[in-house]
């Protein structure tokens, strides 16, 4: 019997009852360089997270695939110890970005998560002497005053699901930080994702090996390109308005 939690038109479905109190939420999206998706997928695979559930929306992408002889859903939830990872194999359609992300935030707060660590990407053409930048809520920096990743430069913008999640976490006084490594915007960038993973290792005391990620960079890029091509069948009408200097 599946366990369901419903928020409007969004369902969180679990294989068994879960206790998320004190957990950290990890999440990444299909932004510049696919950094969020690559980093989350590698963490889950490297540390052998358990798939505990998935998310269903009214307009969930009409794609599934097979991994380890099991059906893979578009939006999956994984857990190991006190860390929970939400992986959007496919990004929700743009009209659902607001509802989808707000409900993830509401769910994580209601379930008494401790904090959220999100991953995006920055256009490598903007790179300075730093490997990455960050955006954090006031609640996060109040708890972590020595956090050493510089904040995003004024005049640059975050867009899409990541922007919504940071917005709603800030409005709810919840500790959340987004790591934004510099990445190639024209292709998947496992090297940039490895920069984010190194910082996640430091923040959460993990030991995710990034060498395998770097060695498999070419295969990862090809796999993600296949996902992107499949997803294009749902996004033919997407305009080019977000092709500027955005996360």
Backbone as a ProteinNet text record, in pm:
[ID]
protein_1_A
[PRIMARY]
XXXXXXXXXXXXXXXXXXXXXXXXXXXXXXXXXXXXXXXXXXXXXXXXXXXXXXXXXXXXXXXXXXXXXXXXXXXXXXXXXXXXXXXXXXXXXXXXXXXXXXXXXXXXXXXXXXXXXXXXXXXXXXXXXXXXXXXXXXXXXXXXXXXXXXXXXXXXXXXXXXXXXXXXXXXXXXXXXXXXXXXXXXXXXXXXXXXXXXXXXXXXXXXXXXXXXXXXXXXXXXXXXXXXXXXXXXXXXXXXXXXXXXX
[TERTIARY]
84.1	0	87.6	72.5	153.4	104.1	198.1	167	165.2	53.9	39.7	21.3	86.1	63.1	28.7	-84.5	-131.9	-128.8	-72.2	-69.6	-129.1	-255.7	-320.5	-323.8	-261.7	-257.1	-126.3	-46.8	82.2	75.9	116.4	116.7	259.7	292	416.8	380.7	436.3	398.1	519.9	503	614.4	580.5	684.3	666.2	625.3	664.3	631.5	639.1	586.4	592.1	735.8	752.5	885.5	890.4	1007.5	1031.5	1144.1	1112.3	1211.4	1262.3	1220.9	1261.3	1413.5	1469.4	1613.8	1692.1	1623.1	1691.7	1735.8	1830.2	1871.7	1815.6	1754.7	1703.5	1807.8	1842.7	1928.9	1843.1	1867	1787.4	1865.6	1852.3	1914.2	1829.4	1837.8	1751.5	1834.3	1762.9	1829.2	1861.7	1955.1	1995	2121.7	2197.4	2321.3	2415.7	2462.7	2554.8	2493.1	2361.9	2293.6	2357.2	2417.1	2493.7	2409.1	2287.1	2202	2167.1	2123.6	2084.4	2203.6	2317	2434.3	2482.2	2491	2542.2	2449.7	2317.4	2224.7	2230.4	2233.7	2237.8	2364.1	2477.1	2603.5	2605.5	2554.2	2549.8	2465.3	2348.4	2258.8	2324.6	2387.3	2450.5	2574.9	2655.8	2782.8	2762.5	2666.3	2643.8	2530.9	2477.6	2374.3	2253.4	2197.9	2074.8	1961	1863.6	1745.5	1634.2	1572.1	1455.9	1337.2	1282.7	1174.4	1039.8	1038.2	910.9	926.9	817.6	818.5	708.1	710.2	615.3	533.6	404.1	313.4	247.5	249.9	181.8	72.4	-13.2	-124.2	-75.7	37.1	92	231.1	243.9	373.8	422.5	552.1	603.5	571	536.3	491.3	609.2	711	829.3	863.1	900.7	964.5	1083.5	1172.4	1282.7	1313.7	1417.6	1454.5	1595.5	1610.4	1742.4	1750.2	1854.5	1870.5	1746.9	1690.5	1576.2	1448.5	1443	1324.3	1278.4	1147.9	1094.1	1141.7	1188.1	1229.8	1122.6	1078	974.4	1038.2	960.9	1016.4	1065.8	996.6	1035.2	1048.7	1172.3	1196.1	1257	1232.4	1281.5	1367.7	1489.4	1584.4	1625.4	1668.2	1707	1819.8	1910	2014.3	2045.9	2029.5	2050	1961.8	2021.7	1942.6	1948	1974.2	1980.5	1876.7	1799.4	1694.5	1724.6	1715.3	1743.4	1619.8	1577.3	1472.7	1540.8	1521	1580.1	1469.4	1463.4	1371.7	1440.1	1412.4	1473.1	1437.9	1312.1	1267.6	1215.8	1244.7	1192.9	1042.5	966.1	822	796.2	679	646.6	643	670	686.5	563.5	443.8	321.7	307.6	384.4	378.1	495.8	589.6	706.4	667.4	575.2	536.2	473.2	371.5	301.5	393.9	473.4	561.1	663	731.1	836.4	778.8	669.1	607.1	565.8	515.2	473.1	590.6	703	823.1	868	867.3	905.9	809.1	679.2	579.8	594.8	614.7	631.2	754.7	868	991.4	981.7	911.6	894.8	799.4	688.4	590.9	651.6	741	803.8	924.4	950.9	1053.3	1195.3	1219.8	1358.1	1440.1	1569.7	1658.9	1706.4	1740.5	1789.4	1779.7	1804.5	1803.9	1931.5	1991.1	2108.1	2070.2	2071.8	2027.6	2147.5	2140.3	2251.5	2198.7	2263.5	2233.9	2363.2	2370.2	2491.4	2498.8	2621.2	2644.8	2721.3	2690.3	2756.6	2907.1	2987.5	3132.5	3193.1	3125	3176.6	3184.3	3115.5	3114.9	3215.8	3296.7	3382.3	3484.9	3501.8	3608.3	3708.1	3773.7	3874.5	3813.7	3681.9	3615	3566.3	3555.8	3503.9	3352.5	3287.5	3142.2	3096	2967.8	2903	2787.6	2719.1	2608.3	2498.7	2382.6	2273.5	2218.9	2195.9	2146.8	2039.7	1954.1	1852.3	1915	1846.3	1896.1	1907.9	1811.4	1815.4	1939	1980.8	2099.4	2225.4	2243.2	2367.6	2372.3	2255.5	2253.7	2306.8	2276.7	2323.6	2466.4	2510.1	2643	2718.3	2750.4	2813.1	2950.1	3014.9	3147.9	3141.8	3023.3	3010.8	3098.4	3181.3	3292	3274	3154.1	3132.2	3072.3	3135.9	3084.3	2942.1	2865.1	2727.9	2724.5	2618.3	2603.2	2613.7	2680.5	2697.8	2564	2551.5	2433.2	2427.2	2306.1	2288.3	2271.1	2303.7	2277.4	2150.7	2086.8	1955.6	1947.4	1866.8	1829.3	1688.8	1665.8	1534.4	1490.2	1363.9	1312.8	1283.4	1274.6	1238.2	1331.2	1459.7	1554.6	1521.4	1484.1	1447.9	1326.2	1226.1	1106	1138.5	1221.4	1251.3	1323.8	1420.2	1489.9	1394.2	1305.5	1207.2	1118.6	1063.9	970.9	1042.3	1165.4	1240.5	1271	1305.4	1330.3	1203.6	1090.2	963.6	924.9	972.2	939.1	1050.5	1151	1261.4	1326.1	1350.5	1405.4	1549.4	1639.8	1779.8	1797	1837.4	1858.7	1972.6	2053	2162.9	2165.1	2197	2214.3	2360	2420.6	2558	2553.9	2632.2	2625.9	2765.4	2812.2	2943.1	2936.6	3049	3056.3	3060.2	2978	2962.3	2945.6	2971.3	2943.9	2793	2737	2592.9	2548.3	2642.4	2605.6	2601.3	2641.8	2645.7	2645.5	2612.5	2625.9	2770.7	2789.9	2924.1	2950.9	2993.8	3022.7	3134	3227.8	3336.5	3280.6	3189.2	3126.5	3044.7	2974.3	2896.6	2986.8	3109.2	3201.7	3241.8	3244.8	3276.1	3167.7	3041.7	2931	2936.5	2967.7	2972.5	3081.2	3196.2	3303	3255.5	3177	3126.3	3018.8	2934.7	2833.9	2901.9	3010.5	3088.4	3128.6	3172.6	3219.7	3102.9	2993.3	2878.8	2816.9	2803.6	2728.9	2817.9	2949.7	3038.9	3031.1	3008.1	3000.3	3137.1	3142.7	3267	3233.4	3169.3	3131.9	3254.7	3293.8	3411.2	3377.3	3448.2	3419.3	3504.6	3605.4	3693.3	3616.6	3526.7	3445.2	3358.6	3306.5	3225.3	3307.5	3429.4	3514.8	3554.1	3580.4	3619.2	3504.4	3380.7	3265.2	3197.3	3269.6	3211	3149.5	3221	3171	3041	3035.1	2913.1	2797.1	2824.9	2720.7	2664.3	2752.5	2706.9	2615	2650.5	2568	2432.6	2431.6	2306.6	2213.4	2268	2184.5	2135.5	2218.2	2172.7	2052.7	2050.9	1935.9	1811.4	1826.2	1713.7	1662.3	1755.8	1717.3	1639.4	1685.3	1615.6	1474.9	1461	1328.1	1238.5	1295.2	1216.7	1169.6	1242.6	1206.8	1069.6	1024	890.9	782.8	816.1	720.7	741.4	848.9	883.6	904.6	833	851.8	817	728.3	683.5	761.2	862.1	940.3	1014.9	1002.9	1070.8	1215	1286.2	1428	1452.4	1349.3	1362.8	1460.3	1486.1	1571.3	1712.1	1752.2	1885.6	1991.5	1957.8	2054	2143.1	2190.7	2286.3	2212.8	2142.1	2061.8	2113.3	2078	2106.6	2014.8
-119	0	123.9	207.5	328.1	434.7	515.5	627	753.9	829.4	947.6	1072.6	1180	1313.4	1403.2	1470.4	1550.7	1698.2	1775.8	1921.7	1975.3	2015.4	2061.5	1949	1973.7	1872.7	1794.7	1807.2	1738.5	1631.5	1509.5	1397.8	1351.4	1335.5	1273.3	1130.7	1032.5	892.9	813.5	741.8	668.5	520.9	438.1	294.8	254.2	334.2	306.8	437.1	441.4	565	613.1	745.6	805.7	908.2	923.3	1028.5	1116.5	1241	1330.5	1437.3	1429.6	1533.1	1537.9	1659.1	1677.3	1642.2	1606	1568.9	1692.3	1672.6	1773.6	1735.4	1831.8	1808.9	1851.9	1762.8	1795.5	1796	1894.8	1905	1981.8	1939.7	2010.8	1995.5	2094	2098.7	2094.8	2099.3	2096.6	2239.8	2301.7	2437	2436.5	2543.9	2556	2440.7	2372	2260.9	2136.7	2137.8	2025.1	1993.3	2094	2069.7	2007.4	2059.4	2008.2	1862.8	1828.4	1690.1	1595.4	1633.8	1546.9	1523.8	1630.5	1616.8	1531.3	1552.7	1472.6	1325.4	1299.4	1161.1	1090.3	1161.1	1099	1071.5	1163.1	1140.6	1017.4	1008.3	894.8	763	760.4	636.6	601.1	701.6	677	624.2	681.1	641.9	541	494.6	390.6	430.1	546.2	589.4	493.6	484.4	401.7	488.6	439.4	510.5	482.9	588.7	571	617.5	690.5	738.8	824.2	888.5	972.3	1076.2	1170.9	1281.7	1275.4	1294.3	1295	1432.4	1491	1617.5	1596.5	1695.9	1683.9	1664.5	1729.5	1719.4	1656.6	1546.6	1481	1441	1458.5	1420.4	1275.6	1251.4	1118.4	1030.5	1023.4	943.3	856.9	732.9	649.5	582.6	528.5	450.3	339.6	262.9	151.8	174.9	156.3	163.1	50.7	-28.8	-144.9	-234.2	-250.1	-336.6	-289.7	-162.2	-106.7	17	44.5	162.4	288.5	385.1	515.5	618.4	690.9	792.9	929.1	1024	1156.7	1231.8	1216.3	1287.3	1185	1160.6	1055.4	1110.2	1036.4	1075.6	962.8	998.2	901.3	942.1	843.9	873.6	781.5	838.5	761.2	834.4	765.4	825.7	950.9	1067.8	1190.7	1282.4	1225.4	1305.8	1254.4	1346.4	1315	1388.8	1318.1	1378	1368.1	1481.4	1482.3	1502.1	1406.6	1415.3	1430.4	1544.9	1557.3	1505	1379.7	1324.2	1412.8	1457.6	1557.2	1677.4	1796	1916.3	1925.9	1966.4	1983.8	2091.4	2085.2	2187.1	2323.6	2427.6	2560.9	2606.6	2570.4	2613.8	2552.2	2444.6	2380.4	2416.1	2495.8	2528.4	2586.4	2681.8	2748.8	2650.5	2577.9	2483.9	2373	2318.6	2206.5	2245.1	2356.1	2394.9	2442.9	2515.6	2561.9	2443.1	2338	2221.6	2142.4	2140.3	2077.7	2152.9	2284.5	2366.6	2344.1	2351.6	2331.3	2193.2	2091.6	1955.3	1943.7	1999.3	1986.6	2058.8	2171	2244.5	2170.2	2122.7	2048.7	1922.2	1858	1734.7	1760.2	1888.6	1928.5	1896.9	1915.9	1910.4	2017	1995.1	2089.5	2200.4	2164.3	2262.7	2205.8	2291.3	2248.6	2296.9	2208.9	2243.6	2217.9	2323.3	2317.9	2343.2	2291	2309.2	2361.9	2466.4	2521.3	2535.4	2635.4	2657.6	2800.8	2848.6	2982.7	2972.9	3061.8	3065.4	3087.1	2993.4	3000.4	3127.7	3190.1	3314.4	3426.3	3411.3	3513.2	3484.8	3380.9	3332.5	3435.6	3442.9	3524.4	3430.6	3475.3	3390.8	3279	3279.9	3178.4	3062	2942.8	2826.8	2830.5	2894.4	2903.4	3017	3047.4	3145.8	3076.2	3149.7	3090	3193.3	3144.5	3227.6	3156	3228.5	3164.3	3250.3	3183.5	3255.8	3316.4	3413.9	3476.7	3373.7	3283	3181.1	3093	3064.5	2980.9	3053.4	3178.3	3248	3284.4	3303.3	3327	3205.2	3085.9	2962.6	2926.9	2981.2	2947.2	3075.2	3157.6	3287.5	3277.6	3161.9	3144.1	3078.3	3067.6	3006.9	3082.3	3008.6	3072.4	3082	3053.5	3068.6	3206.8	3290.4	3425.9	3424	3524.1	3534.8	3580.5	3545.9	3581.5	3733.1	3773.8	3915.5	3982.8	4105.9	4184.2	4204.5	4203.4	4220.7	4090.2	3976.9	3845.2	3788.6	3698.6	3651.5	3499.6	3450.3	3309.2	3297.8	3195	3177.2	3031.5	3005.5	2869.1	2813.9	2679.7	2616	2652.7	2665.9	2700	2835.4	2932.1	3064.4	3056.4	2980	2965	2903.4	2799.5	2733.2	2826	2901.3	2997.7	3105.2	3148.5	3250.2	3202.4	3080.9	3030.4	2992.8	2944.2	2917.5	3047	3151.3	3280.8	3333.1	3321.1	3368.9	3292.5	3168.7	3086	3081.6	3170.7	3177.1	3040.3	2970.2	2834.6	2836.3	2761.7	2760.3	2686.7	2759.5	2699.8	2771.4	2694.9	2752.7	2687.9	2767	2715.4	2731.7	2623.3	2624.4	2640.9	2735.2	2771.8	2765.8	2646.5	2637.8	2694.2	2745	2793.8	2674	2679.7	2562.8	2605.7	2510.5	2530.9	2527.8	2631.4	2634.4	2556.5	2522	2457.6	2305.2	2249.2	2103.5	2065.4	1938.3	1890.5	1903.3	1941.7	1971.8	1896.8	1769	1691.8	1752.7	1822.3	1883.8	1991	2073	2174.6	2109.1	2000.7	1929.8	1878	1836.9	1785.6	1894.2	2020.6	2132.3	2145	2132.9	2139.1	2022	1903.6	1785.4	1799.5	1854.1	1874.6	1962	2065.4	2153	2083	2002.7	1926	1828.6	1765.2	1678.9	1753.9	1877.2	1957.5	1997.2	2042	2088.5	1975.2	1857.5	1747.5	1635.9	1652.2	1549.7	1419.8	1429.6	1311.8	1281.6	1169.3	1131.1	1078.7	1162.1	1123.5	1136.4	1026.8	1024.8	1090.4	1197	1266.2	1215.2	1132.3	1085	1002.9	918.4	837.3	926.1	1033.1	1127.8	1189.3	1228.1	1290.2	1189.4	1065.7	962.8	926.4	938.2	900.8	1022	1131.8	1256	1240.5	1173.4	1159.9	1079.5	968.1	887.7	964.6	1037.8	1115.6	1220.4	1287.5	1389.1	1328.2	1210.7	1145.8	1105.1	1050.8	1009	1127.9	1239.6	1355.9	1417.1	1415.5	1464.7	1384.4	1254.6	1171.3	1213.8	1243.5	1292	1424.4	1512.2	1643.9	1629.2	1541.4	1521.7	1466.9	1374.4	1321.4	1430.1	1512	1616.8	1722.8	1741.5	1845.3	1821.6	1699.5	1673.7	1740.1	1773.7	1842.4	1992.7	2038.5	2179.5	2248.9	2207.2	2266	2414.3	2456	2595.4	2683.3	2624.6	2704	2814	2938.5	3048.8	3059.7	3154.9	3171.8	3280.2	3318.2	3431.6	3404	3275	3243.4	3206.6	3249.7	3213.9	3320.5	3409.8	3509.7	3457	3545.4	3506.8	3462.4	3351.3	3301.6	3168.1	3136.4	3005.8	2902.7
0	0	0	-100.8	-111.1	-11.5	35.6	124.5	40.4	45.8	-38.6	45.9	2.7	58	-58.3	-49.5	-161.9	-127.8	-218.8	-208.3	-337.7	-333.8	-456.1	-558.1	-675	-780.6	-781.7	-676	-668.3	-559.8	-594.4	-501	-472.5	-344.8	-301.8	-259.8	-328	-308.1	-261.5	-149.4	-89.6	-75.3	-76.5	-63.8	77	175.8	316.1	393.7	516	595.7	614.3	613.4	622	735	792.9	890.8	837.3	801.6	742	838.9	963.8	1059.3	1071.6	1056.1	1066.7	942.3	833	709.8	630.2	541	444	307.9	239.4	104.9	2.5	-89.3	-202.7	-328.3	-415.1	-537.1	-642.2	-767.7	-878.5	-1003	-1092.5	-1210.5	-1338.3	-1450.2	-1581.1	-1625.2	-1557.1	-1592.8	-1676.2	-1667.7	-1744.6	-1710.9	-1815	-1796.8	-1735.1	-1712.5	-1647.5	-1512.2	-1448.6	-1325.6	-1215.2	-1198.3	-1091.9	-1110.7	-1231	-1258.6	-1248.8	-1306.1	-1303.8	-1160.6	-1082.3	-945.7	-859.8	-871.1	-791.5	-831.3	-960.6	-1008	-960.9	-966.1	-926.1	-776.1	-696.8	-551.6	-519.6	-581.2	-557.6	-597.1	-715	-762.8	-682.2	-651.8	-583.7	-442	-369.5	-230.4	-215	-329.7	-329.9	-244.6	-276.1	-211.1	-247.6	-157.8	-183.1	-243	-349.9	-404	-313.6	-252.9	-155.5	-208.2	-319.3	-369.5	-493.3	-530.8	-650.6	-640	-731.4	-732.1	-860.2	-846.5	-960.2	-970.6	-1089.5	-1113.2	-1217.5	-1231.7	-1325	-1468	-1502.4	-1637.9	-1635.2	-1563.4	-1551.9	-1691.7	-1721.8	-1853.9	-1887.9	-2014.8	-2056	-2096.2	-2008.5	-2036.3	-1915.3	-1939.9	-1839.1	-1906.6	-1824.6	-1878	-1778.8	-1804.4	-1717.5	-1663	-1532.4	-1469	-1366.8	-1375.7	-1287.6	-1291.8	-1413.1	-1438.7	-1368.5	-1333	-1270.1	-1347	-1340.8	-1408	-1337.3	-1415.8	-1365.5	-1398.9	-1296.5	-1312.5	-1341.7	-1396.1	-1424.5	-1300.9	-1185.7	-1062.9	-950.3	-904.9	-806.9	-677.8	-568	-436.2	-381	-337.6	-284.2	-142.3	-63	75.2	119.8	198.5	267.4	396.7	507.9	639	651.8	670.6	690.4	568.2	452.1	329.1	230.5	176.4	79.8	-49.9	-161.8	-292.4	-380.2	-436.1	-538	-672.8	-763.8	-897.1	-1000.3	-1069	-1182.6	-1308.7	-1344.4	-1465	-1584.6	-1588.9	-1685.8	-1608.9	-1658	-1593.1	-1616.1	-1514.7	-1535.7	-1639.5	-1703	-1802	-1734.2	-1811.4	-1754.6	-1677	-1723.4	-1655.6	-1516.9	-1488.3	-1356.9	-1266.8	-1314.8	-1232.9	-1097	-1097.9	-973.8	-876.2	-920.4	-833.5	-784.9	-875.2	-842.6	-735	-756.8	-662.3	-529.5	-533	-407.3	-321.7	-385.7	-309.4	-255.2	-327.4	-272.1	-147.1	-155.8	-40	75.7	49	155	219	135.6	185.7	274.4	230.3	307.9	441.8	443.7	569.6	662.5	607.2	688.1	747	669.9	716.6	807.4	837.9	934.8	888.4	758.2	711.2	782.2	790.8	858.5	766.6	639.9	543.5	403.6	305.4	165.2	98.1	17	-64	-209.5	-289.3	-428.1	-519.6	-642	-736.7	-868.8	-919.2	-1050.9	-1129.6	-1214.4	-1291.7	-1341.1	-1361.4	-1414.7	-1546.7	-1638	-1767.5	-1747.9	-1801.2	-1783.3	-1841.4	-1935.7	-1993.6	-1891	-1777.6	-1673.1	-1563.1	-1580.9	-1472.7	-1428.4	-1296.4	-1238.9	-1171.1	-1063.7	-999.4	-915.4	-897.3	-816.5	-903.8	-842.7	-913.9	-925.1	-828.9	-830.3	-741.2	-752.2	-665.6	-594.2	-509.7	-435.2	-413.2	-380.8	-329.9	-207.7	-101	20.8	86.2	161.7	236.5	361.4	418.6	540.3	652.4	659.2	764.3	751.5	627.8	607.8	652.8	608.9	642.4	790.5	852.5	997.1	1071.9	1021	1083.9	1043.1	927.7	873.7	837.1	935	905.1	839.5	849.6	789.4	652	594	461.9	362.9	287.1	214.9	63.1	10.4	-133.2	-159.2	-243.4	-267.3	-321.8	-284	-330.5	-476.4	-547	-688.1	-708	-815.8	-845.2	-872.9	-827.1	-861.4	-1012.6	-1066.9	-1210.4	-1285	-1218.6	-1276.2	-1213.5	-1283.5	-1240.3	-1236.4	-1144.1	-1137.8	-1195.2	-1275.1	-1334.3	-1321.9	-1350	-1351.3	-1212.6	-1199.8	-1072.7	-957.6	-984.8	-879.1	-817.7	-901	-850.9	-759.9	-802.5	-720.8	-585.2	-583.8	-457.2	-361.2	-411.2	-325.3	-274.2	-361.7	-324.6	-209.5	-223.8	-123.1	6.7	-2.7	120.1	194.5	121.7	186.2	254.1	184.8	241.2	367.5	379.4	495.6	599.8	585.6	681.9	702.5	591.5	596.4	545.6	609.9	566.3	433.6	329.9	197.8	127.9	54.1	-22.4	-159.6	-260.6	-395.6	-436.4	-481.6	-531.6	-682.6	-734.7	-876	-938.3	-974.7	-1040.9	-1182.6	-1230.3	-1368.3	-1462.9	-1568.3	-1655.7	-1800.6	-1889.3	-2031.6	-2053.6	-2115.1	-2132.8	-2256.8	-2345.2	-2470.9	-2461.9	-2347.5	-2335.9	-2188.5	-2157.4	-2019.8	-1972.9	-1847	-1797.6	-1666.6	-1674.8	-1553	-1468.2	-1530.6	-1454	-1361.3	-1412.1	-1328.3	-1216.9	-1250.2	-1148.1	-1036.8	-1073.4	-971.6	-872.5	-917.6	-827.6	-721.3	-764	-668.9	-571.1	-621	-534.8	-428.6	-466.1	-367.9	-252.5	-283.3	-177.4	-95.7	-162.2	-88.5	7.2	-37	52.1	178.4	160.2	272.9	363.8	305.5	385.2	465.4	403	464.8	519.6	507.3	558.5	480.5	350.2	264.8	204.1	134.3	66.8	-72.2	-152.4	-287.9	-377.2	-439.9	-527.3	-660.8	-695.9	-820.9	-937.1	-907.9	-1014.9	-1117.5	-1068.8	-1159.7	-1248.2	-1188.8	-1265.7	-1378.1	-1348.8	-1449.6	-1557.4	-1516.8	-1613.3	-1707.1	-1658.2	-1738.3	-1802.8	-1808.8	-1858.3	-1996.9	-2087.2	-2224.2	-2229.1	-2155.8	-2154.9	-2094.2	-1984.9	-1919.2	-2013.8	-2086.1	-2180.4	-2286	-2337	-2438.5	-2381.3	-2258.3	-2195.9	-2176	-2131.2	-2105.6	-2235.6	-2337.5	-2467.2	-2516	-2487.3	-2525.3	-2449.4	-2320	-2241.5	-2295.7	-2330.6	-2382.1	-2511.8	-2600.4	-2727.8	-2705.3	-2610.5	-2580.4	-2522.9	-2435.5	-2371.1	-2469.1	-2578.6	-2675.9	-2737	-2733.8	-2789.6	-2705.1	-2578.6	-2491.6	-2490.3	-2547.2	-2531.3	-2666.3	-2767.1	-2899.4	-2901.8	-2814.5	-2815.6	-2719.8	-2656.4	-2560.6	-2633.2	-2582.3	-2650.8	-2604.8	-2661.4	-2630.4	-2527.8	-2455.2	-2363.1	-2251.7	-2218.1	-2104.9	-2149.6	-2267.2	-2314.1	-2283	-2190.4	-2151.4	-2040.7	-1956.5	-1853.8	-1727.7	-1737.1	-1627.9	-1577.5	-1452.7	-1396.7	-1462.1
[MASK]
+++++++++++++++++++++++++++++++++++++++++++++++++++++++++++++++++++++++++++++++++++++++++++++++++++++++++++++++++++++++++++++++++++++++++++++++++++++++++++++++++++++++++++++++++++++++++++++++++++++++++++++++++++++++++++++++++++++++++++++++++++++++

